[in-house]
Amino acid sequence: MGEFTDMYNIIPKPSDFHISEEVGFLLPDALESLPEYFKPWGDIADNLECLTEMKTVRKHVEQLPLLDYTRLQGHREYRLAHVQLAFTAAAYVWQDGDNDPAKVLPKCISVPLCGVSKHLGLPPLVCHPSVMLANWRKINPQGNLDIENLYCICKVTASQQISWFLLTTCLVELAFARGLPDMLDAFKMVVENNEEKLITCLDNMVDTLNEMKRSVARMHEKLEPPVFYNKIRPFLSGWGNGSKTLPDGLIYEGVSPIPQAYIGGSAAQSAVLHCYDAALGIAHDKDKQSFLDDMLNYMLPPHRAFVQCLRQAPSIKHFVHSSNSEALTSAYDNCVKVLAEFRSYHINLVARYIVCAAQEARNRDHASLSDTGTGGTAIMPFLKSIRDSTNFSQINSN
């Protein structure tokens, strides 16, 4: 009985990892503004679209006072500060595109950005936990969690379309949140040796993946490939790590005289697919898995710990493989297949919004991004490899 209880205890409880029952990894009730002392940050962040179009971001940033970030109070203030400062830093660096990227971030931004980032356990630049997870609110607080009732707090450019891009990503996170109990129940069914209920859990996980796919498919409705490629994508970029224009990284003035390298915002920084890989025991090539493991460092520490706990939970794949049940094996393989289909759909999105858009782009200010992801990888070979290794993880394919 004690061993049975110990196995249950290995399965993580979302509430212990700052994961909301309603919205999952998203930050509930994110703040829209900071206290009056931090108004200079908000004034720039709220006007980044205009400043970006006029190419006057640097002029305004260089006039900012150096504010004491330690006057921030509470997790939500720190999260909003990270959103504002990270977007402002991106706009400062990439104001003139590849032609003249800033090699030094002024201390009025770099010092508080690095301090806030250290407090949160995040990197000091645009990343998924800030601009995606903490950058949304309901229009009507009593309304439903659907895209028509959501809005973005901070936008750097092309406000309507970047909002749509960010909010469709929120829909994926919300779909996962609704399906997370089925994933955790699947681990419990392994502990209880309950094949019938495990099949139900796996079938429900398929439904969640399909809902995630329908959510991300809405991106086509109001996001145009040229706008994403030329206006939005550059501000999700990092520096160093294979960057063609900032190969050595960025100097954070007042923090370190040595250039720092960070990977830009990437879908791989979302914990969602990491959770599916952990639950289904998906094995990727060593170098690809190494990159995905590095992306854990771009998550909030509690969310990173949650993924790592799932990896240590009772193995669903081993249980299915040992069961000799055709029905259970079929349910597991179908779940893996649908996960691979989700990844294939993501590849199609990348082809439309990056590969084809790059070929058609008239604005070559950001030509260096034409064949790499914002995470710095050769994007199509990487995504196809991840998709293929997912498919290969089906039990009947081994």
C-alpha positions in Angstrom: 0.0 0.0 0.0 2.9 2.3 0.8 4.5 1.8 -2.6 1.1 2.5 -4.3 0.9 5.8 -2.4 4.5 6.7 -3.3 3.7 6.2 -6.9 0.7 8.5 -6.7 2.9 11.1 -5.0 5.3 11.2 -8.0 2.5 12.5 -10.1 2.7 16.4 -9.8 -0.2 18.5 -8.7 -0.6 21.6 -10.9 -1.4 23.9 -8.0 2.0 23.2 -6.6 3.7 24.6 -9.7 1.8 27.9 -10.2 -0.5 26.2 -12.8 -4.0 27.5 -12.8 -6.9 25.0 -13.0 -8.8 27.3 -15.4 -6.0 28.7 -17.6 -3.1 26.4 -17.1 0.3 28.0 -17.7 -1.2 31.4 -18.5 -1.1 34.1 -15.8 -4.6 34.7 -14.4 -5.6 38.3 -14.0 -2.4 39.9 -15.4 -1.9 43.5 -14.6 -2.4 46.2 -17.2 -0.4 48.9 -15.5 2.3 49.4 -12.9 2.4 51.9 -10.0 2.9 55.6 -10.9 6.7 55.4 -10.2 7.1 53.0 -13.2 5.0 55.2 -15.6 8.0 55.9 -17.9 8.2 52.2 -18.7 4.5 52.0 -19.5 4.5 55.2 -21.5 7.0 53.7 -24.0 5.6 50.2 -23.9 2.1 51.5 -24.7 3.4 53.6 -27.6 5.8 51.1 -29.1 3.8 50.7 -32.3 4.0 54.4 -33.1 7.7 54.7 -32.0 8.6 51.7 -34.1 7.0 53.0 -37.2 8.7 56.4 -36.7 12.0 54.7 -35.8 12.3 56.8 -32.7 12.4 54.0 -30.1 16.1 54.6 -29.3 15.6 58.4 -28.9 12.9 57.9 -26.3 14.6 55.0 -24.5 17.8 56.9 -24.1 15.8 59.6 -22.3 14.4 57.2 -19.7 15.5 57.5 -16.0 17.1 54.5 -14.4 14.3 53.3 -12.1 14.6 51.0 -9.1 13.0 47.8 -10.1 13.1 46.5 -6.5 10.1 48.8 -5.8 8.0 46.3 -7.8 5.7 44.4 -5.5 4.3 40.9 -6.1 4.5 38.4 -8.9 2.1 40.1 -11.2 3.9 43.5 -11.1 7.2 41.7 -12.0 5.5 39.8 -14.8 4.1 43.0 -16.4 7.5 44.7 -15.9 9.1 41.9 -17.8 6.7 42.2 -20.7 7.2 46.0 -21.0 10.9 46.0 -20.7 11.5 43.0 -22.9 9.4 44.4 -25.7 11.1 47.8 -25.3 14.5 46.1 -25.5 13.5 44.3 -28.7 12.3 47.4 -30.3 15.4 49.3 -29.3 17.7 46.6 -30.8 15.8 46.0 -34.0 14.6 49.6 -34.7 16.5 49.7 -38.0 16.4 46.0 -38.8 19.5 44.1 -39.9 21.0 47.4 -41.2 22.0 48.7 -37.8 21.1 46.5 -34.8 22.0 48.0 -31.5 25.0 46.2 -29.9 24.5 47.8 -26.5 21.3 48.0 -24.5 21.2 51.2 -22.4 21.4 50.7 -18.6 18.0 52.4 -18.1 16.5 49.3 -19.7 19.2 46.7 -19.2 19.6 47.0 -15.5 15.9 46.7 -14.5 15.3 44.1 -17.3 18.1 41.9 -15.9 17.0 42.4 -12.3 13.3 41.6 -13.1 14.4 38.6 -15.1 16.6 37.2 -12.3 13.8 37.7 -9.8 11.4 35.7 -12.1 14.0 33.1 -13.3 13.6 34.2 -16.9 16.1 35.4 -19.5 16.3 39.2 -20.1 14.5 39.4 -23.5 11.3 38.5 -25.2 10.3 35.0 -24.4 7.1 32.9 -24.3 6.4 33.2 -20.6 6.2 37.0 -20.8 4.8 38.1 -24.1 2.4 35.1 -24.4 1.6 33.9 -20.9 1.4 37.3 -19.1 0.2 39.6 -21.8 -3.5 39.0 -22.0 -6.8 39.8 -20.2 -10.5 39.3 -20.6 -12.5 42.2 -22.0 -15.5 41.2 -19.9 -14.2 39.7 -16.7 -17.4 37.7 -16.4 -17.3 36.6 -20.1 -16.0 33.4 -21.6 -12.4 32.5 -22.4 -12.8 32.8 -26.1 -10.7 35.0 -28.4 -13.5 37.6 -29.0 -13.3 38.3 -25.2 -9.5 38.5 -24.9 -7.1 41.3 -25.6 -3.3 41.9 -25.4 -1.9 44.3 -22.8 1.3 45.2 -24.6 1.9 45.3 -28.4 5.1 46.3 -30.2 3.9 46.7 -33.8 0.9 46.0 -36.1 -1.3 46.0 -33.1 -4.4 44.2 -34.5 -2.4 41.4 -36.1 0.2 40.9 -33.4 -2.7 40.7 -30.9 -4.3 38.0 -33.1 -1.0 36.1 -33.2 -0.6 36.2 -29.5 -4.2 35.5 -28.6 -4.4 32.4 -30.9 -1.4 31.1 -29.0 -3.4 31.8 -25.7 -6.2 29.6 -27.1 -3.7 26.7 -27.5 -2.7 27.2 -23.9 -6.3 27.3 -22.8 -7.2 24.1 -24.7 -4.3 22.3 -23.0 -5.4 23.6 -19.6 -8.8 22.0 -20.1 -7.2 18.7 -21.1 -4.4 18.6 -18.4 -6.6 16.6 -15.9 -6.9 13.8 -18.5 -3.1 13.7 -18.9 -2.6 13.5 -15.1 -5.3 10.9 -14.8 -3.5 8.8 -17.4 -0.5 8.5 -15.0 -2.9 7.6 -12.2 -4.4 4.8 -14.3 -0.9 3.4 -14.8 -0.5 3.3 -11.1 -3.8 1.6 -10.7 -3.2 -0.8 -13.6 -6.5 0.2 -15.1 -6.2 -0.3 -18.9 -9.8 0.6 -19.7 -9.7 4.0 -18.0 -6.3 4.6 -19.5 -7.8 4.2 -23.0 -10.4 6.8 -22.1 -7.7 9.2 -20.9 -5.7 8.7 -24.1 -8.8 9.3 -26.2 -9.4 12.5 -24.3 -5.8 13.6 -24.8 -6.5 13.2 -28.6 -9.5 15.4 -28.3 -7.4 18.1 -26.5 -4.7 17.9 -29.3 -7.4 18.3 -31.9 -8.8 21.4 -30.0 -5.3 22.8 -29.9 -5.0 22.3 -33.6 -8.3 24.1 -34.3 -7.1 26.9 -32.0 -3.8 27.5 -33.8 -5.6 27.2 -37.2 -7.5 30.4 -36.3 -4.2 32.3 -36.9 -5.1 32.3 -40.6 -8.2 34.4 -40.0 -6.6 37.7 -39.2 -2.8 37.3 -39.5 -1.3 38.0 -42.9 2.1 36.3 -43.7 3.8 39.5 -44.9 2.8 41.4 -41.7 4.0 38.5 -39.5 7.3 38.1 -41.4 8.2 41.7 -41.8 6.8 43.4 -38.8 6.1 41.0 -36.0 8.8 38.2 -36.2 11.8 40.5 -35.9 10.8 41.6 -32.5 10.7 38.0 -31.3 14.4 37.5 -32.2 17.3 37.0 -29.9 21.0 37.7 -30.2 24.1 35.5 -30.4 23.5 31.7 -30.8 24.0 31.8 -34.5 22.5 35.3 -35.1 23.9 36.6 -38.4 23.6 40.2 -37.4 24.5 40.0 -33.7 26.8 36.9 -33.6 28.4 37.8 -30.3 25.2 38.7 -28.5 24.1 42.0 -26.8 25.9 44.0 -24.2 23.6 44.8 -21.2 25.1 48.1 -20.1 25.5 48.4 -16.4 25.2 44.6 -16.0 28.2 43.2 -17.8 30.7 44.5 -20.4 30.6 41.0 -22.1 28.0 40.4 -24.8 25.3 38.0 -23.7 23.7 35.5 -26.0 20.0 34.5 -25.8 17.6 32.6 -28.0 14.6 34.6 -29.1 10.9 33.8 -28.4 10.0 30.3 -29.6 7.1 28.0 -29.5 9.5 25.5 -27.9 9.4 27.7 -24.8 5.8 26.7 -24.2 5.6 23.9 -21.7 2.6 22.4 -23.6 4.3 20.0 -26.0 7.0 19.3 -23.5 4.3 17.9 -21.3 2.9 15.7 -24.2 6.4 14.4 -25.0 6.9 13.6 -21.3 3.5 11.9 -20.9 3.9 9.8 -24.0 7.6 9.0 -23.7 8.5 10.6 -27.0 12.2 10.2 -27.8 13.9 12.8 -30.1 17.4 12.7 -31.6 20.1 13.7 -29.0 20.9 17.1 -30.5 17.2 18.0 -31.0 16.4 16.9 -27.5 19.3 19.0 -26.2 17.8 22.1 -27.8 14.4 21.3 -26.3 16.0 20.8 -22.9 17.7 24.2 -23.2 14.3 25.7 -23.8 13.2 24.6 -20.3 15.5 27.4 -19.1 13.3 29.9 -20.8 10.3 28.9 -18.8 9.3 30.0 -15.3 11.1 27.8 -12.8 7.8 26.2 -11.5 6.7 25.3 -15.0 10.1 23.9 -15.8 9.9 21.8 -12.6 6.5 20.5 -13.6 7.8 19.2 -17.0 10.7 17.6 -15.2 8.3 15.9 -12.7 6.2 14.5 -15.6 9.3 13.0 -17.1 9.8 11.1 -13.8 6.2 10.0 -13.4 5.2 6.3 -14.0 5.8 5.5 -17.7 2.6 5.4 -19.8 4.5 4.1 -22.8 6.2 1.3 -20.8 2.8 0.3 -19.3 1.2 0.2 -22.7 4.1 -1.8 -24.3 3.9 -4.3 -21.5 0.2 -4.8 -21.5 -0.2 -6.8 -24.8 -3.5 -5.1 -25.2 -4.3 -4.2 -28.8 -6.9 -1.7 -27.8 -4.6 0.1 -25.4 -1.7 0.1 -27.9 -4.1 1.4 -30.6 -5.2 4.2 -28.3 -1.6 5.1 -27.4 -0.4 5.0 -31.0 -3.4 7.2 -32.1 -2.5 9.8 -29.5 1.1 9.9 -30.7 -0.1 10.1 -34.3 -2.3 13.1 -33.5 0.6 14.8 -31.7 2.7 14.3 -34.8 -0.2 15.7 -36.9 -0.2 18.8 -34.7 3.5 19.2 -35.3 2.9 18.8 -39.0 0.3 21.5 -38.9 2.8 23.8 -37.2 5.3 23.0 -40.0 2.6 24.1 -42.5 2.2 27.4 -40.6 6.0 28.0 -40.6 6.1 27.3 -44.3 3.4 29.9 -45.0 4.4 32.6 -42.5 8.2 32.3 -42.7 9.5 30.3 -45.7 7.0 31.5 -48.4 6.8 35.0 -46.8 10.6 35.3 -46.9 10.6 34.5 -50.6 8.0 37.1 -51.3 9.3 39.8 -49.0 10.0 43.1 -50.5 11.3 44.5 -47.2 14.7 42.9 -46.6 15.4 44.8 -43.4 15.4 41.4 -41.6 16.7 39.1 -44.4 18.9 37.3 -41.8 15.7 35.6 -40.4 14.7 34.0 -43.7 15.9 30.5 -42.9 16.0 30.3 -39.2 13.5 30.3 -36.4 13.4 33.1 -33.8 15.1 30.5 -31.6 18.1 30.5 -34.0 17.7 27.0 -35.4 17.5 26.0 -39.1 13.7 25.9 -38.7 12.3 23.4 -41.3 14.8 20.6 -40.8 14.5 21.0 -37.0 10.7 20.9 -37.0 10.5 18.0 -39.4 13.0 16.0 -37.3 10.9 16.6 -34.2 7.7 15.5 -36.1 9.3 12.4 -37.5 10.7 11.3 -34.2 7.3 11.7 -32.7 5.7 9.4 -35.3 8.5 6.9 -34.7 7.6 6.7 -31.1 4.4 4.8 -31.8 4.7 1.3 -30.3 3.7 -0.5 -33.5 6.4 1.4 -35.5 9.2 0.0 -33.3 
